[in-house]
């Protein structure tokens, strides 16, 4: 049988012809995305059994580019398509895939991530939220923290302890938790820069149907690592304020959806250091000719270029269908370095007055420097701390000895822990 070669040009030509025939701007957003699923253009790299076309990973980018070019709408952005979807696709089982993948891709269900706890951040495997099987349901009790979008999510990807008599990594299971129930309480966390993009989530006898288990019972650590790999590789998928250049009902609804999503992440550019404003700030402050400022700007530019090249390597690896590798952790560290260097430049330009908040009359650049300075430390923590990324690179990529773990083989109930 002859092998059929699939390339980007042929995929673009085929989907462009389909869009020309199928795109109706006055469809509702859900109706249009269901058409994408029915024709398997939503995620063409996924298996045909699960709404895809078994195409290489680069096909997803090709299709999204053609949709934007036609003024049409693509997938929703956020934790559903970025984290929950790929994880559920990878680990199943089929009953979970059948229940969650389609509404996740259409945007009918929104998702959040329920991993970290007050006593289990970098040592995520030390979590103590419990899930106990009771007939055809699991009963969950515990607390999660730093949960972006939990205040409006329909479901949460939850890692909970289901066995205390084995080692901490082996006693975890991974669930799809219905968020809209009496046993789940979401409390916003007000941060020191006045945003409230994170939440803490309390679960008191919250219920999860037995068939909402992702993967197998006790295999939650491996499933969670899949989610974390996607998180490090792609980062948070930020929506554009206008997701399409087109018009019509579907576009308007997509704009509202994206605006709601991006509102949660309004402080993320400050967390990244706002390197894009470093040169304009230096010029506006009359410091662009200062030798020290120029040296720090050059250092920032170099770090940005290296970070961009790392991102291109990750993109190329994805296009070749390779699993997440070192690029994710390297890229995460590179972004931390860029953010810190950008904060250094802003501090140098703004001086002591850069610590002021308020409007231009009381603070330079409307207090943006102050917000950058108190936001940047989070870049080295969120999505896996810099220390964790270095451990991953040292152990998994460089073959260095593993960090000592005296509690590795102890039953978790015998492991000393806070509280």
C-alpha positions in Angstrom: 0.0 0.0 0.0 1.4 3.4 -1.0 2.2 5.8 1.9 0.4 9.1 1.8 2.6 12.0 2.7 0.9 14.7 4.8 2.5 18.1 4.9 1.5 21.5 6.3 0.5 22.8 2.8 -1.9 20.0 2.1 -3.5 20.3 5.6 -3.9 24.1 5.2 -5.5 23.7 1.8 -8.0 21.1 3.1 -9.0 22.9 6.2 -9.2 26.2 4.3 -11.7 24.7 1.9 -13.7 23.3 4.7 -13.9 26.6 6.6 -15.0 28.4 3.5 -18.0 26.0 3.3 -18.7 25.5 7.0 -18.1 28.8 8.7 -21.3 30.6 9.6 -20.6 33.7 11.9 -24.1 33.8 13.3 -23.9 30.3 14.8 -23.5 30.2 18.5 -20.0 29.5 19.8 -21.0 26.1 21.0 -22.7 25.2 17.7 -19.6 26.2 15.7 -17.2 24.3 18.0 -19.3 21.2 17.7 -18.9 21.5 14.0 -15.1 21.6 14.5 -15.4 18.4 16.6 -17.7 16.6 14.2 -15.3 17.2 11.3 -12.3 16.5 13.6 -10.6 19.9 13.0 -10.6 21.0 16.7 -7.4 19.1 17.6 -6.3 17.3 14.4 -3.3 15.8 16.2 -5.5 13.8 18.5 -6.6 10.2 17.6 -9.5 9.9 15.3 -11.4 8.0 18.0 -11.2 11.2 20.1 -12.2 14.0 17.7 -8.9 14.2 15.9 -7.3 13.1 12.6 -4.2 11.3 13.7 -2.1 14.1 12.2 1.3 15.2 13.5 1.3 17.8 16.3 2.2 20.7 14.0 -1.2 20.3 12.4 -2.9 21.9 15.4 -1.0 25.2 14.7 -1.7 25.0 11.0 -5.5 24.7 11.6 -5.6 27.4 14.2 -3.8 29.8 11.8 -6.3 29.1 9.1 -9.2 29.6 11.4 -7.8 33.0 12.5 -7.1 34.0 8.9 -10.7 33.3 7.9 -12.1 35.3 10.9 -13.4 32.1 12.5 -13.0 30.9 16.0 -10.9 28.1 17.4 -10.6 26.3 20.7 -11.3 27.8 24.1 -8.2 28.8 26.1 -7.4 27.8 29.7 -6.8 24.9 31.9 -9.3 22.7 30.1 -7.6 22.5 26.7 -4.0 23.1 28.0 -4.0 20.7 31.0 -7.1 18.6 31.6 -7.7 17.6 28.0 -4.2 16.3 27.2 -4.0 14.5 30.5 -7.4 12.8 30.2 -6.5 11.9 26.6 -3.3 10.3 27.7 -4.5 8.3 30.7 -8.2 7.8 30.2 -10.0 5.5 30.8 -12.5 5.6 27.9 -15.5 6.4 30.2 -13.7 9.5 31.3 -12.7 10.5 27.8 -16.3 10.1 26.6 -17.6 12.2 29.4 -15.2 15.1 29.5 -13.2 15.6 26.2 -16.0 16.9 24.0 -17.5 19.6 26.4 -13.9 20.6 27.3 -13.1 21.3 23.7 -16.3 23.2 23.0 -15.9 25.3 26.1 -19.1 24.0 27.8 -17.0 22.9 30.8 -14.3 25.1 32.3 -11.5 23.6 34.5 -9.1 24.5 37.2 -6.1 22.8 38.8 -6.3 21.5 42.4 -2.7 20.3 43.2 -0.9 22.4 45.8 -1.7 22.5 49.5 -0.6 24.7 52.4 1.7 21.8 53.5 2.5 20.4 50.1 3.8 22.8 47.5 7.2 21.7 46.0 6.8 18.4 47.7 3.4 17.8 46.0 3.5 14.1 46.8 3.2 14.9 50.5 -0.4 16.2 50.1 -3.0 15.2 52.7 -6.3 15.8 51.0 -8.1 12.5 51.2 -10.5 10.7 48.9 -12.3 7.7 50.4 -14.3 5.2 48.3 -17.9 4.9 49.5 -19.9 2.7 47.1 -20.3 4.4 43.8 -18.6 7.6 44.9 -15.5 9.1 46.4 -15.7 11.4 49.4 -13.1 14.1 49.5 -11.9 16.2 52.5 -9.0 18.6 52.5 -7.7 22.0 51.3 -6.0 23.2 48.1 -4.4 26.6 47.5 -3.1 28.8 44.6 -6.0 27.6 42.4 -6.4 29.9 39.4 -9.9 30.2 38.0 -11.4 27.9 40.7 -14.0 30.7 41.3 -15.7 30.0 38.0 -14.6 26.4 37.0 -17.1 23.6 36.4 -14.5 20.9 37.2 -11.1 20.7 38.9 -8.3 18.2 38.2 -7.7 17.0 41.7 -4.9 14.9 43.2 -5.9 13.3 46.5 -4.6 10.6 48.8 -6.4 7.3 48.5 -4.0 5.1 50.5 -2.0 6.0 53.6 -0.3 2.6 53.9 2.0 2.8 51.0 4.8 5.3 50.1 3.6 8.9 49.5 3.9 8.7 45.7 2.1 5.4 45.4 -0.9 6.4 47.5 -2.3 9.1 45.2 -5.1 9.1 42.7 -6.2 11.7 40.2 -9.9 12.8 39.8 -12.2 15.1 37.9 -13.9 16.9 40.8 -17.3 18.6 40.2 -16.8 22.1 41.6 -20.4 23.3 41.8 -21.6 21.3 44.8 -22.2 22.2 48.5 -19.0 20.4 49.7 -16.7 22.7 47.7 -16.0 26.2 49.0 -13.8 28.6 47.0 -12.3 31.6 48.8 -10.4 34.3 46.8 -6.9 35.1 47.9 -6.1 38.9 47.9 -2.5 39.3 46.9 -0.2 42.2 48.0 -0.5 43.8 44.6 -4.3 44.0 45.1 -5.2 41.4 42.5 -7.2 38.2 43.5 -6.4 35.8 40.7 -5.8 32.8 43.0 -8.1 31.0 45.4 -8.0 28.5 48.1 -10.5 25.6 47.9 -11.9 23.7 50.9 -13.5 20.3 50.4 -15.8 19.0 53.1 -17.4 15.7 52.3 -17.3 16.7 48.6 -18.4 13.9 46.3 -16.9 12.5 43.1 -18.6 9.8 41.1 -16.6 6.6 41.0 -16.2 6.9 37.2 -14.5 10.3 37.4 -11.2 8.6 38.3 -8.5 9.5 35.7 -6.0 6.7 35.1 -6.0 4.0 37.8 -6.4 4.2 41.5 -2.9 4.7 43.1 -1.4 5.9 39.8 -2.2 9.6 40.5 1.4 10.6 40.7 2.2 9.5 37.1 -1.0 11.2 35.9 -0.1 14.4 37.7 3.4 14.4 36.2 1.7 14.4 32.8 -0.2 17.5 33.7 2.9 19.2 35.1 4.8 18.4 31.9 2.2 20.2 29.8 2.1 23.1 32.3 5.9 23.6 32.1 6.0 23.0 28.3 3.2 25.4 27.3 2.8 27.6 30.3 -0.5 29.3 30.8 -2.4 29.8 27.5 -3.1 33.5 27.4 -6.1 34.6 25.4 -5.9 37.6 23.1 -8.4 40.3 23.9 -9.9 39.7 20.4 -9.6 36.0 19.4 -10.7 36.6 15.8 -10.7 39.4 13.3 -14.1 38.3 12.1 -17.6 39.3 13.2 -20.8 37.6 14.2 -22.3 35.9 17.2 -19.7 33.2 17.5 -16.9 35.8 17.5 -18.7 38.0 20.1 -19.2 35.0 22.4 -15.6 34.0 22.0 -14.5 37.5 22.9 -16.5 37.4 26.1 -15.1 34.0 26.9 -11.5 35.2 26.3 -12.1 38.4 28.3 -13.3 36.5 31.3 -10.3 34.2 31.1 -7.7 36.9 30.6 -9.1 39.0 33.5 -7.7 36.4 35.9 -4.2 36.8 34.4 -4.1 40.6 34.2 -1.1 40.7 36.5 0.9 38.0 34.6 2.8 40.5 32.4 4.0 42.2 35.6 5.0 38.8 37.0 7.1 38.3 33.9 8.9 41.6 34.6 7.5 43.7 31.7 10.8 43.5 29.7 9.0 45.1 26.8 8.8 48.4 28.8 12.4 48.4 29.9 13.8 50.5 27.0 10.8 52.9 26.9 11.1 53.5 30.6 14.8 54.2 30.3 14.2 56.7 27.5 11.3 58.4 29.3 13.3 58.7 32.5 16.3 60.2 30.6 18.5 57.3 31.6 19.0 55.7 28.1 22.5 57.1 27.8 23.6 56.0 31.3 26.4 53.4 30.9 25.2 51.2 33.7 21.6 51.2 32.5 22.7 50.4 29.0 24.8 47.4 30.3 21.8 46.0 32.2 19.5 46.6 29.2 22.0 44.6 27.1 22.0 41.8 29.6 18.2 41.7 29.5 18.2 41.6 25.7 20.6 38.7 25.7 18.5 36.7 28.2 15.3 37.4 26.2 17.0 36.1 23.0 18.2 32.9 24.7 14.7 32.4 26.2 13.1 32.9 22.8 15.5 30.3 21.2 14.6 27.8 23.9 10.9 28.4 23.2 11.6 27.7 19.5 13.3 24.5 20.4 10.3 23.4 22.4 8.0 24.3 19.5 10.2 22.3 17.1 10.1 19.3 19.4 6.3 19.5 19.6 6.1 19.7 15.8 8.1 16.5 15.6 5.8 14.8 18.0 8.4 14.4 20.8 7.3 14.1 24.4 8.0 17.0 26.7 11.7 17.1 27.5 14.3 19.4 29.0 13.1 22.4 27.1 10.2 22.9 29.6 12.3 23.2 32.7 15.1 25.2 30.9 12.4 27.5 29.5 10.9 28.0 32.9 14.2 28.9 34.4 15.0 31.2 31.5 11.7 33.1 32.1 12.6 33.5 35.8 16.0 35.0 34.8 14.4 37.4 32.3 11.8 38.5 34.9 14.5 39.2 37.6 16.7 41.0 35.1 13.8 43.2 33.9 13.0 44.0 37.6 16.6 45.1 38.0 16.4 47.4 35.1 13.1 48.9 36.2 14.6 49.4 39.7 17.7 51.1 38.3 15.6 53.4 36.1 12.9 54.3 38.7 15.2 54.6 41.7 13.6 54.7 45.2 10.5 56.3 43.8 9.9 53.1 41.9 8.5 51.6 45.1 5.6 54.1 45.0 2.1 53.0 43.9 -0.6 55.2 42.5 -0.9 57.5 39.5 1.7 59.4 37.5 1.4 62.3 39.9 2.6 60.3 42.8 4.4 57.3 41.3 6.6 56.9 38.2 4.9 55.1 35.3 1.6 54.9 37.2 3.0 52.6 39.8 3.9 49.9 37.3 7.4 49.5 38.6 6.1 48.8 42.1 3.8 46.2 40.8 6.6 44.6 38.8 8.8 44.4 41.8 6.3 42.7 44.1 5.1 40.4 41.3 8.3 39.1 39.9 9.2 36.7 42.8 6.1 34.7 41.9 7.6 33.8 38.5 10.2 31.6 40.3 7.5 29.8 42.3 4.4 29.3 40.1 4.3 26.1 37.9 7.2 24.5 39.8 9.9 26.4 41.7 13.3 27.2 40.2 14.8 24.6 42.6 12.4 21.9 41.4 13.3 22.7 37.8 17.0 22.4 38.6 16.4 19.1 40.3 14.5 17.8 37.2 17.3 18.8 34.9 20.0 17.5 37.1 18.4 14.1 37.8 16.5 13.4 34.6 18.7 15.1 32.0 22.2 15.1 33.4 22.0 11.8 35.3 23.1 13.3 38.6 22.3 11.4 41.8 18.8 11.8 43.1 18.2 14.1 46.0 18.1 12.1 49.3 14.6 11.0 50.2 14.6 9.2 53.6 10.8 8.9 53.5 10.7 7.4 50.0 9.7 3.9 51.0 7.9 4.6 54.3 4.1 4.2 54.5 2.8 7.7 54.3 1.1 7.5 57.6 4.5 7.1 59.2 6.1 10.1 57.5 6.6 13.1 59.8 4.7 16.1 58.5 3.4 19.5 59.6 0.4 19.4 61.8 
